[in-house]
Amino acid sequence: LIADGCVIEGEVENCVLFRGVKIGKGTKVKNSILMQDTVIGKDCEINYVITDKNVNICNNRLLTSSAAYPMYIGKGASV
């Protein structure tokens, strides 16, 4: 499910993306919920992650969790 205003240059599978989400080139996002204005850099792998508003994930990051206990990243955080 993808809202208006998203820019996706990578791959997205089984996710919910709110308005203004940006996914960089070479990035793979699976099983995640990315709230408004989340920015994910290039060449990242994101799996079972929930981000609050205005989160920034830098280039070349690997964030993986499990379905039973997904990773949460708080409002305005930078990883």
HTML snippet that shows the backbone in 3Dmol.js (N, CA, C, O; Angstrom):
<script src="https://3Dmol.org/build/3Dmol-min.js"></script>
<div id="view" style="width:600px;height:400px;position:relative"></div>
<script>
const pdb = `
ATOM      1  N   LEU A   1       0.862  -1.166   0.000  1.00  0.00           N
ATOM      2  CA  LEU A   1       0.000   0.000   0.000  1.00  0.00           C
ATOM      3  C   LEU A   1       0.905   1.224   0.000  1.00  0.00           C
ATOM      4  O   LEU A   1       1.725   1.397   0.902  1.00  0.00           O
ATOM      5  N   ILE A   2       0.755   2.070  -1.012  1.00  0.00           N
ATOM      6  CA  ILE A   2       1.650   3.221  -1.176  1.00  0.00           C
ATOM      7  C   ILE A   2       0.819   4.499  -1.337  1.00  0.00           C
ATOM      8  O   ILE A   2      -0.063   4.574  -2.193  1.00  0.00           O
ATOM      9  N   ALA A   3       1.111   5.493  -0.509  1.00  0.00           N
ATOM     10  CA  ALA A   3       0.387   6.773  -0.567  1.00  0.00           C
ATOM     11  C   ALA A   3       0.965   7.684  -1.648  1.00  0.00           C
ATOM     12  O   ALA A   3       2.029   7.413  -2.205  1.00  0.00           O
ATOM     13  N   ASP A   4       0.250   8.759  -1.929  1.00  0.00           N
ATOM     14  CA  ASP A   4       0.710   9.757  -2.899  1.00  0.00           C
ATOM     15  C   ASP A   4       2.011  10.399  -2.433  1.00  0.00           C
ATOM     16  O   ASP A   4       2.266  10.511  -1.234  1.00  0.00           O
ATOM     17  N   GLY A   5       2.824  10.817  -3.387  1.00  0.00           N
ATOM     18  CA  GLY A   5       4.031  11.569  -3.077  1.00  0.00           C
ATOM     19  C   GLY A   5       5.235  10.732  -2.693  1.00  0.00           C
ATOM     20  O   GLY A   5       6.252  11.283  -2.273  1.00  0.00           O
ATOM     21  N   CYS A   6       5.149   9.417  -2.825  1.00  0.00           N
ATOM     22  CA  CYS A   6       6.299   8.563  -2.515  1.00  0.00           C
ATOM     23  C   CYS A   6       7.228   8.484  -3.720  1.00  0.00           C
ATOM     24  O   CYS A   6       6.782   8.489  -4.867  1.00  0.00           O
ATOM     25  N   VAL A   7       8.527   8.411  -3.442  1.00  0.00           N
ATOM     26  CA  VAL A   7       9.535   8.241  -4.489  1.00  0.00           C
ATOM     27  C   VAL A   7      10.250   6.928  -4.207  1.00  0.00           C
ATOM     28  O   VAL A   7      10.943   6.794  -3.198  1.00  0.00           O
ATOM     29  N   ILE A   8      10.078   5.959  -5.102  1.00  0.00           N
ATOM     30  CA  ILE A   8      10.650   4.632  -4.885  1.00  0.00           C
ATOM     31  C   ILE A   8      11.614   4.325  -6.020  1.00  0.00           C
ATOM     32  O   ILE A   8      11.211   4.149  -7.170  1.00  0.00           O
ATOM     33  N   GLU A   9      12.892   4.265  -5.676  1.00  0.00           N
ATOM     34  CA  GLU A   9      13.916   3.927  -6.663  1.00  0.00           C
ATOM     35  C   GLU A   9      14.454   2.513  -6.442  1.00  0.00           C
ATOM     36  O   GLU A   9      15.227   2.013  -7.259  1.00  0.00           O
ATOM     37  N   GLY A  10      14.051   1.867  -5.344  1.00  0.00           N
ATOM     38  CA  GLY A  10      14.479   0.513  -5.020  1.00  0.00           C
ATOM     39  C   GLY A  10      13.311  -0.455  -5.133  1.00  0.00           C
ATOM     40  O   GLY A  10      12.422  -0.271  -5.965  1.00  0.00           O
ATOM     41  N   GLU A  11      13.315  -1.499  -4.285  1.00  0.00           N
ATOM     42  CA  GLU A  11      12.268  -2.517  -4.294  1.00  0.00           C
ATOM     43  C   GLU A  11      11.472  -2.463  -2.992  1.00  0.00           C
ATOM     44  O   GLU A  11      12.039  -2.284  -1.914  1.00  0.00           O
ATOM     45  N   VAL A  12      10.149  -2.619  -3.104  1.00  0.00           N
ATOM     46  CA  VAL A  12       9.263  -2.619  -1.939  1.00  0.00           C
ATOM     47  C   VAL A  12       8.342  -3.823  -2.045  1.00  0.00           C
ATOM     48  O   VAL A  12       7.729  -4.058  -3.087  1.00  0.00           O
ATOM     49  N   GLU A  13       8.248  -4.598  -0.943  1.00  0.00           N
ATOM     50  CA  GLU A  13       7.417  -5.796  -0.939  1.00  0.00           C
ATOM     51  C   GLU A  13       6.679  -5.911   0.393  1.00  0.00           C
ATOM     52  O   GLU A  13       7.299  -5.860   1.455  1.00  0.00           O
ATOM     53  N   ASN A  14       5.357  -6.067   0.336  1.00  0.00           N
ATOM     54  CA  ASN A  14       4.530  -6.293   1.521  1.00  0.00           C
ATOM     55  C   ASN A  14       4.694  -5.182   2.570  1.00  0.00           C
ATOM     56  O   ASN A  14       4.966  -5.463   3.737  1.00  0.00           O
ATOM     57  N   CYS A  15       4.529  -3.926   2.151  1.00  0.00           N
ATOM     58  CA  CYS A  15       4.759  -2.769   3.034  1.00  0.00           C
ATOM     59  C   CYS A  15       3.601  -1.782   2.978  1.00  0.00           C
ATOM     60  O   CYS A  15       2.759  -1.829   2.082  1.00  0.00           O
ATOM     61  N   VAL A  16       3.583  -0.887   3.963  1.00  0.00           N
ATOM     62  CA  VAL A  16       2.682   0.257   3.968  1.00  0.00           C
ATOM     63  C   VAL A  16       3.562   1.501   3.995  1.00  0.00           C
ATOM     64  O   VAL A  16       4.356   1.685   4.917  1.00  0.00           O
ATOM     65  N   LEU A  17       3.418   2.357   2.980  1.00  0.00           N
ATOM     66  CA  LEU A  17       4.214   3.584   2.893  1.00  0.00           C
ATOM     67  C   LEU A  17       3.282   4.795   2.974  1.00  0.00           C
ATOM     68  O   LEU A  17       2.350   4.923   2.180  1.00  0.00           O
ATOM     69  N   PHE A  18       3.537   5.667   3.924  1.00  0.00           N
ATOM     70  CA  PHE A  18       2.754   6.892   4.080  1.00  0.00           C
ATOM     71  C   PHE A  18       3.278   7.964   3.115  1.00  0.00           C
ATOM     72  O   PHE A  18       4.237   7.721   2.383  1.00  0.00           O
ATOM     73  N   ARG A  19       2.651   9.151   3.112  1.00  0.00           N
ATOM     74  CA  ARG A  19       3.020  10.228   2.190  1.00  0.00           C
ATOM     75  C   ARG A  19       4.463  10.673   2.368  1.00  0.00           C
ATOM     76  O   ARG A  19       4.975  10.740   3.486  1.00  0.00           O
ATOM     77  N   GLY A  20       5.111  10.975   1.248  1.00  0.00           N
ATOM     78  CA  GLY A  20       6.435  11.570   1.278  1.00  0.00           C
ATOM     79  C   GLY A  20       7.585  10.627   1.571  1.00  0.00           C
ATOM     80  O   GLY A  20       8.702  11.090   1.805  1.00  0.00           O
ATOM     81  N   VAL A  21       7.357   9.332   1.568  1.00  0.00           N
ATOM     82  CA  VAL A  21       8.439   8.369   1.815  1.00  0.00           C
ATOM     83  C   VAL A  21       9.339   8.308   0.586  1.00  0.00           C
ATOM     84  O   VAL A  21       8.859   8.303  -0.548  1.00  0.00           O
ATOM     85  N   LYS A  22      10.658   8.263   0.826  1.00  0.00           N
ATOM     86  CA  LYS A  22      11.628   8.170  -0.260  1.00  0.00           C
ATOM     87  C   LYS A  22      12.521   6.959  -0.043  1.00  0.00           C
ATOM     88  O   LYS A  22      13.098   6.790   1.031  1.00  0.00           O
ATOM     89  N   ILE A  23      12.633   6.114  -1.069  1.00  0.00           N
ATOM     90  CA  ILE A  23      13.437   4.897  -1.025  1.00  0.00           C
ATOM     91  C   ILE A  23      14.548   5.050  -2.061  1.00  0.00           C
ATOM     92  O   ILE A  23      14.263   5.270  -3.238  1.00  0.00           O
ATOM     93  N   GLY A  24      15.812   4.936  -1.643  1.00  0.00           N
ATOM     94  CA  GLY A  24      16.956   5.130  -2.530  1.00  0.00           C
ATOM     95  C   GLY A  24      17.211   3.956  -3.469  1.00  0.00           C
ATOM     96  O   GLY A  24      16.625   2.883  -3.321  1.00  0.00           O
ATOM     97  N   LYS A  25      18.090   4.179  -4.431  1.00  0.00           N
ATOM     98  CA  LYS A  25      18.457   3.156  -5.415  1.00  0.00           C
ATOM     99  C   LYS A  25      19.118   1.963  -4.735  1.00  0.00           C
ATOM    100  O   LYS A  25      19.930   2.123  -3.824  1.00  0.00           O
ATOM    101  N   GLY A  26      18.760   0.770  -5.190  1.00  0.00           N
ATOM    102  CA  GLY A  26      19.373  -0.443  -4.676  1.00  0.00           C
ATOM    103  C   GLY A  26      18.864  -0.879  -3.312  1.00  0.00           C
ATOM    104  O   GLY A  26      19.343  -1.873  -2.768  1.00  0.00           O
ATOM    105  N   THR A  27      17.909  -0.160  -2.752  1.00  0.00           N
ATOM    106  CA  THR A  27      17.367  -0.481  -1.427  1.00  0.00           C
ATOM    107  C   THR A  27      16.227  -1.484  -1.549  1.00  0.00           C
ATOM    108  O   THR A  27      15.408  -1.400  -2.464  1.00  0.00           O
ATOM    109  N   LYS A  28      16.183  -2.444  -0.605  1.00  0.00           N
ATOM    110  CA  LYS A  28      15.115  -3.438  -0.560  1.00  0.00           C
ATOM    111  C   LYS A  28      14.379  -3.295   0.769  1.00  0.00           C
ATOM    112  O   LYS A  28      14.984  -3.408   1.835  1.00  0.00           O
ATOM    113  N   VAL A  29      13.074  -3.047   0.701  1.00  0.00           N
ATOM    114  CA  VAL A  29      12.256  -2.886   1.900  1.00  0.00           C
ATOM    115  C   VAL A  29      11.172  -3.966   1.872  1.00  0.00           C
ATOM    116  O   VAL A  29      10.420  -4.076   0.904  1.00  0.00           O
ATOM    117  N   LYS A  30      11.100  -4.767   2.952  1.00  0.00           N
ATOM    118  CA  LYS A  30      10.109  -5.840   3.038  1.00  0.00           C
ATOM    119  C   LYS A  30       9.412  -5.800   4.389  1.00  0.00           C
ATOM    120  O   LYS A  30      10.022  -5.457   5.403  1.00  0.00           O
ATOM    121  N   ASN A  31       8.119  -6.156   4.397  1.00  0.00           N
ATOM    122  CA  ASN A  31       7.349  -6.359   5.628  1.00  0.00           C
ATOM    123  C   ASN A  31       7.464  -5.195   6.614  1.00  0.00           C
ATOM    124  O   ASN A  31       7.631  -5.419   7.812  1.00  0.00           O
ATOM    125  N   SER A  32       7.378  -3.972   6.130  1.00  0.00           N
ATOM    126  CA  SER A  32       7.615  -2.802   6.978  1.00  0.00           C
ATOM    127  C   SER A  32       6.497  -1.772   6.855  1.00  0.00           C
ATOM    128  O   SER A  32       5.710  -1.789   5.909  1.00  0.00           O
ATOM    129  N   ILE A  33       6.450  -0.874   7.842  1.00  0.00           N
ATOM    130  CA  ILE A  33       5.539   0.267   7.828  1.00  0.00           C
ATOM    131  C   ILE A  33       6.396   1.518   7.971  1.00  0.00           C
ATOM    132  O   ILE A  33       7.068   1.707   8.985  1.00  0.00           O
ATOM    133  N   LEU A  34       6.368   2.366   6.954  1.00  0.00           N
ATOM    134  CA  LEU A  34       7.177   3.584   6.954  1.00  0.00           C
ATOM    135  C   LEU A  34       6.230   4.780   6.964  1.00  0.00           C
ATOM    136  O   LEU A  34       5.504   5.016   5.998  1.00  0.00           O
ATOM    137  N   MET A  35       6.242   5.530   8.059  1.00  0.00           N
ATOM    138  CA  MET A  35       5.328   6.656   8.197  1.00  0.00           C
ATOM    139  C   MET A  35       5.862   7.903   7.483  1.00  0.00           C
ATOM    140  O   MET A  35       6.961   7.897   6.929  1.00  0.00           O
ATOM    141  N   GLN A  36       5.071   8.950   7.510  1.00  0.00           N
ATOM    142  CA  GLN A  36       5.259  10.163   6.729  1.00  0.00           C
ATOM    143  C   GLN A  36       6.684  10.720   6.749  1.00  0.00           C
ATOM    144  O   GLN A  36       7.301  10.862   7.805  1.00  0.00           O
ATOM    145  N   ASP A  37       7.185  11.031   5.550  1.00  0.00           N
ATOM    146  CA  ASP A  37       8.478  11.683   5.324  1.00  0.00           C
ATOM    147  C   ASP A  37       9.683  10.877   5.793  1.00  0.00           C
ATOM    148  O   ASP A  37      10.717  11.460   6.120  1.00  0.00           O
ATOM    149  N   THR A  38       9.577   9.564   5.832  1.00  0.00           N
ATOM    150  CA  THR A  38      10.736   8.719   6.103  1.00  0.00           C
ATOM    151  C   THR A  38      11.613   8.671   4.851  1.00  0.00           C
ATOM    152  O   THR A  38      11.110   8.515   3.739  1.00  0.00           O
ATOM    153  N   VAL A  39      12.907   8.804   5.039  1.00  0.00           N
ATOM    154  CA  VAL A  39      13.857   8.756   3.927  1.00  0.00           C
ATOM    155  C   VAL A  39      14.839   7.614   4.171  1.00  0.00           C
ATOM    156  O   VAL A  39      15.480   7.547   5.220  1.00  0.00           O
ATOM    157  N   ILE A  40      14.948   6.721   3.196  1.00  0.00           N
ATOM    158  CA  ILE A  40      15.894   5.611   3.286  1.00  0.00           C
ATOM    159  C   ILE A  40      16.909   5.780   2.165  1.00  0.00           C
ATOM    160  O   ILE A  40      16.533   5.940   1.003  1.00  0.00           O
ATOM    161  N   GLY A  41      18.185   5.746   2.506  1.00  0.00           N
ATOM    162  CA  GLY A  41      19.261   5.968   1.545  1.00  0.00           C
ATOM    163  C   GLY A  41      19.458   4.819   0.563  1.00  0.00           C
ATOM    164  O   GLY A  41      18.615   3.932   0.436  1.00  0.00           O
ATOM    165  N   LYS A  42      20.586   4.861  -0.121  1.00  0.00           N
ATOM    166  CA  LYS A  42      20.918   3.866  -1.151  1.00  0.00           C
ATOM    167  C   LYS A  42      21.446   2.575  -0.528  1.00  0.00           C
ATOM    168  O   LYS A  42      22.050   2.585   0.544  1.00  0.00           O
ATOM    169  N   ASP A  43      21.205   1.467  -1.224  1.00  0.00           N
ATOM    170  CA  ASP A  43      21.773   0.152  -0.905  1.00  0.00           C
ATOM    171  C   ASP A  43      21.504  -0.312   0.528  1.00  0.00           C
ATOM    172  O   ASP A  43      22.399  -0.846   1.183  1.00  0.00           O
ATOM    173  N   CYS A  44      20.297  -0.114   1.011  1.00  0.00           N
ATOM    174  CA  CYS A  44      19.904  -0.577   2.354  1.00  0.00           C
ATOM    175  C   CYS A  44      19.042  -1.830   2.239  1.00  0.00           C
ATOM    176  O   CYS A  44      18.446  -2.093   1.194  1.00  0.00           O
ATOM    177  N   GLU A  45      18.985  -2.592   3.316  1.00  0.00           N
ATOM    178  CA  GLU A  45      18.058  -3.714   3.419  1.00  0.00           C
ATOM    179  C   GLU A  45      17.257  -3.535   4.707  1.00  0.00           C
ATOM    180  O   GLU A  45      17.817  -3.518   5.803  1.00  0.00           O
ATOM    181  N   ILE A  46      15.943  -3.404   4.556  1.00  0.00           N
ATOM    182  CA  ILE A  46      15.046  -3.136   5.671  1.00  0.00           C
ATOM    183  C   ILE A  46      14.008  -4.255   5.717  1.00  0.00           C
ATOM    184  O   ILE A  46      13.351  -4.527   4.712  1.00  0.00           O
ATOM    185  N   ASN A  47      13.854  -4.913   6.880  1.00  0.00           N
ATOM    186  CA  ASN A  47      12.898  -6.006   7.007  1.00  0.00           C
ATOM    187  C   ASN A  47      12.277  -5.986   8.403  1.00  0.00           C
ATOM    188  O   ASN A  47      12.993  -5.983   9.404  1.00  0.00           O
ATOM    189  N   TYR A  48      10.948  -5.973   8.468  1.00  0.00           N
ATOM    190  CA  TYR A  48      10.197  -5.914   9.726  1.00  0.00           C
ATOM    191  C   TYR A  48      10.590  -4.700  10.567  1.00  0.00           C
ATOM    192  O   TYR A  48      10.986  -4.825  11.726  1.00  0.00           O
ATOM    193  N   VAL A  49      10.468  -3.521   9.950  1.00  0.00           N
ATOM    194  CA  VAL A  49      10.799  -2.261  10.615  1.00  0.00           C
ATOM    195  C   VAL A  49       9.575  -1.340  10.567  1.00  0.00           C
ATOM    196  O   VAL A  49       8.889  -1.261   9.547  1.00  0.00           O
ATOM    197  N   ILE A  50       9.313  -0.653  11.668  1.00  0.00           N
ATOM    198  CA  ILE A  50       8.261   0.366  11.728  1.00  0.00           C
ATOM    199  C   ILE A  50       8.944   1.687  12.054  1.00  0.00           C
ATOM    200  O   ILE A  50       9.615   1.806  13.079  1.00  0.00           O
ATOM    201  N   THR A  51       8.774   2.681  11.182  1.00  0.00           N
ATOM    202  CA  THR A  51       9.366   3.992  11.449  1.00  0.00           C
ATOM    203  C   THR A  51       8.253   4.997  11.745  1.00  0.00           C
ATOM    204  O   THR A  51       7.170   4.933  11.163  1.00  0.00           O
ATOM    205  N   ASP A  52       8.537   5.921  12.654  1.00  0.00           N
ATOM    206  CA  ASP A  52       7.630   7.030  12.919  1.00  0.00           C
ATOM    207  C   ASP A  52       7.913   8.124  11.886  1.00  0.00           C
ATOM    208  O   ASP A  52       8.662   7.886  10.938  1.00  0.00           O
ATOM    209  N   LYS A  53       7.340   9.302  12.045  1.00  0.00           N
ATOM    210  CA  LYS A  53       7.505  10.397  11.091  1.00  0.00           C
ATOM    211  C   LYS A  53       8.935  10.935  11.080  1.00  0.00           C
ATOM    212  O   LYS A  53       9.634  10.908  12.093  1.00  0.00           O
ATOM    213  N   ASN A  54       9.352  11.422   9.910  1.00  0.00           N
ATOM    214  CA  ASN A  54      10.619  12.133   9.715  1.00  0.00           C
ATOM    215  C   ASN A  54      11.858  11.346  10.135  1.00  0.00           C
ATOM    216  O   ASN A  54      12.798  11.918  10.685  1.00  0.00           O
ATOM    217  N   VAL A  55      11.865  10.049   9.882  1.00  0.00           N
ATOM    218  CA  VAL A  55      13.026   9.214  10.175  1.00  0.00           C
ATOM    219  C   VAL A  55      13.947   9.207   8.963  1.00  0.00           C
ATOM    220  O   VAL A  55      13.487   9.168   7.822  1.00  0.00           O
ATOM    221  N   ASN A  56      15.250   9.244   9.220  1.00  0.00           N
ATOM    222  CA  ASN A  56      16.252   9.203   8.161  1.00  0.00           C
ATOM    223  C   ASN A  56      17.151   7.987   8.375  1.00  0.00           C
ATOM    224  O   ASN A  56      17.805   7.870   9.412  1.00  0.00           O
ATOM    225  N   ILE A  57      17.183   7.088   7.403  1.00  0.00           N
ATOM    226  CA  ILE A  57      18.070   5.927   7.449  1.00  0.00           C
ATOM    227  C   ILE A  57      19.133   6.141   6.384  1.00  0.00           C
ATOM    228  O   ILE A  57      18.822   6.231   5.196  1.00  0.00           O
ATOM    229  N   CYS A  58      20.384   6.221   6.810  1.00  0.00           N
ATOM    230  CA  CYS A  58      21.501   6.539   5.920  1.00  0.00           C
ATOM    231  C   CYS A  58      21.795   5.398   4.939  1.00  0.00           C
ATOM    232  O   CYS A  58      21.202   4.323   5.022  1.00  0.00           O
ATOM    233  N   ASN A  59      22.712   5.654   4.019  1.00  0.00           N
ATOM    234  CA  ASN A  59      23.111   4.673   3.006  1.00  0.00           C
ATOM    235  C   ASN A  59      23.750   3.438   3.631  1.00  0.00           C
ATOM    236  O   ASN A  59      24.343   3.509   4.707  1.00  0.00           O
ATOM    237  N   ASN A  60      23.624   2.315   2.946  1.00  0.00           N
ATOM    238  CA  ASN A  60      24.284   1.048   3.294  1.00  0.00           C
ATOM    239  C   ASN A  60      23.957   0.538   4.689  1.00  0.00           C
ATOM    240  O   ASN A  60      24.852   0.081   5.400  1.00  0.00           O
ATOM    241  N   ARG A  61      22.698   0.607   5.095  1.00  0.00           N
ATOM    242  CA  ARG A  61      22.283   0.111   6.412  1.00  0.00           C
ATOM    243  C   ARG A  61      21.529  -1.201   6.254  1.00  0.00           C
ATOM    244  O   ARG A  61      20.817  -1.400   5.270  1.00  0.00           O
ATOM    245  N   LEU A  62      21.689  -2.096   7.228  1.00  0.00           N
ATOM    246  CA  LEU A  62      20.967  -3.356   7.287  1.00  0.00           C
ATOM    247  C   LEU A  62      20.168  -3.374   8.586  1.00  0.00           C
ATOM    248  O   LEU A  62      20.745  -3.485   9.668  1.00  0.00           O
ATOM    249  N   LEU A  63      18.846  -3.265   8.485  1.00  0.00           N
ATOM    250  CA  LEU A  63      17.969  -3.272   9.656  1.00  0.00           C
ATOM    251  C   LEU A  63      16.995  -4.430   9.498  1.00  0.00           C
ATOM    252  O   LEU A  63      16.115  -4.394   8.637  1.00  0.00           O
ATOM    253  N   THR A  64      17.150  -5.453  10.324  1.00  0.00           N
ATOM    254  CA  THR A  64      16.320  -6.646  10.224  1.00  0.00           C
ATOM    255  C   THR A  64      15.809  -7.037  11.603  1.00  0.00           C
ATOM    256  O   THR A  64      16.540  -6.971  12.591  1.00  0.00           O
ATOM    257  N   SER A  65      14.552  -7.442  11.655  1.00  0.00           N
ATOM    258  CA  SER A  65      13.963  -7.919  12.889  1.00  0.00           C
ATOM    259  C   SER A  65      13.102  -9.132  12.554  1.00  0.00           C
ATOM    260  O   SER A  65      13.334  -9.793  11.542  1.00  0.00           O
ATOM    261  N   SER A  66      12.109  -9.431  13.394  1.00  0.00           N
ATOM    262  CA  SER A  66      11.246 -10.586  13.126  1.00  0.00           C
ATOM    263  C   SER A  66       9.783 -10.163  13.169  1.00  0.00           C
ATOM    264  O   SER A  66       9.447  -9.089  13.668  1.00  0.00           O
ATOM    265  N   ALA A  67       8.925 -11.021  12.643  1.00  0.00           N
ATOM    266  CA  ALA A  67       7.495 -10.728  12.623  1.00  0.00           C
ATOM    267  C   ALA A  67       6.926 -10.651  14.047  1.00  0.00           C
ATOM    268  O   ALA A  67       6.006  -9.876  14.310  1.00  0.00           O
ATOM    269  N   ALA A  68       7.470 -11.447  14.948  1.00  0.00           N
ATOM    270  CA  ALA A  68       6.983 -11.468  16.328  1.00  0.00           C
ATOM    271  C   ALA A  68       7.351 -10.197  17.101  1.00  0.00           C
ATOM    272  O   ALA A  68       6.625  -9.785  18.005  1.00  0.00           O
ATOM    273  N   TYR A  69       8.484  -9.578  16.741  1.00  0.00           N
ATOM    274  CA  TYR A  69       8.952  -8.393  17.459  1.00  0.00           C
ATOM    275  C   TYR A  69       9.633  -7.431  16.473  1.00  0.00           C
ATOM    276  O   TYR A  69      10.861  -7.378  16.412  1.00  0.00           O
ATOM    277  N   PRO A  70       8.836  -6.666  15.696  1.00  0.00           N
ATOM    278  CA  PRO A  70       9.420  -5.751  14.715  1.00  0.00           C
ATOM    279  C   PRO A  70      10.207  -4.618  15.365  1.00  0.00           C
ATOM    280  O   PRO A  70       9.921  -4.219  16.494  1.00  0.00           O
ATOM    281  N   MET A  71      11.180  -4.114  14.658  1.00  0.00           N
ATOM    282  CA  MET A  71      12.021  -2.997  15.141  1.00  0.00           C
ATOM    283  C   MET A  71      11.242  -1.693  14.977  1.00  0.00           C
ATOM    284  O   MET A  71      10.619  -1.472  13.939  1.00  0.00           O
ATOM    285  N   TYR A  72      11.273  -0.826  15.998  1.00  0.00           N
ATOM    286  CA  TYR A  72      10.608   0.466  15.942  1.00  0.00           C
ATOM    287  C   TYR A  72      11.654   1.572  15.994  1.00  0.00           C
ATOM    288  O   TYR A  72      12.555   1.542  16.834  1.00  0.00           O
ATOM    289  N   ILE A  73      11.536   2.542  15.102  1.00  0.00           N
ATOM    290  CA  ILE A  73      12.437   3.693  15.092  1.00  0.00           C
ATOM    291  C   ILE A  73      11.578   4.933  15.339  1.00  0.00           C
ATOM    292  O   ILE A  73      10.651   5.215  14.579  1.00  0.00           O
ATOM    293  N   GLY A  74      11.891   5.670  16.402  1.00  0.00           N
ATOM    294  CA  GLY A  74      11.080   6.794  16.852  1.00  0.00           C
ATOM    295  C   GLY A  74      11.139   8.030  15.978  1.00  0.00           C
ATOM    296  O   GLY A  74      11.985   8.143  15.091  1.00  0.00           O
ATOM    297  N   LYS A  75      10.246   8.937  16.236  1.00  0.00           N
ATOM    298  CA  LYS A  75      10.060  10.185  15.496  1.00  0.00           C
ATOM    299  C   LYS A  75      11.348  11.002  15.390  1.00  0.00           C
ATOM    300  O   LYS A  75      12.013  11.272  16.390  1.00  0.00           O
ATOM    301  N   GLY A  76      11.688  11.390  14.152  1.00  0.00           N
ATOM    302  CA  GLY A  76      12.825  12.262  13.920  1.00  0.00           C
ATOM    303  C   GLY A  76      14.189  11.618  14.083  1.00  0.00           C
ATOM    304  O   GLY A  76      15.199  12.322  14.050  1.00  0.00           O
ATOM    305  N   ALA A  77      14.255  10.314  14.258  1.00  0.00           N
ATOM    306  CA  ALA A  77      15.534   9.636  14.476  1.00  0.00           C
ATOM    307  C   ALA A  77      16.328   9.529  13.183  1.00  0.00           C
ATOM    308  O   ALA A  77      15.772   9.545  12.086  1.00  0.00           O
ATOM    309  N   SER A  78      17.643   9.419  13.341  1.00  0.00           N
ATOM    310  CA  SER A  78      18.545   9.189  12.220  1.00  0.00           C
ATOM    311  C   SER A  78      19.396   7.964  12.533  1.00  0.00           C
ATOM    312  O   SER A  78      20.034   7.887  13.583  1.00  0.00           O
ATOM    313  N   VAL A  79      19.394   7.014  11.612  1.00  0.00           N
ATOM    314  CA  VAL A  79      20.119   5.755  11.827  1.00  0.00           C
ATOM    315  C   VAL A  79      21.191   5.613  10.764  1.00  0.00           C
ATOM    316  O   VAL A  79      21.924   4.624  10.754  1.00  0.00           O
TER     317      VAL A  79
END
`;
const viewer = $3Dmol.createViewer("view");
viewer.addModel(pdb, "pdb");
viewer.setStyle({}, {cartoon: {color: "spectrum"}});
viewer.zoomTo();
viewer.render();
</script>
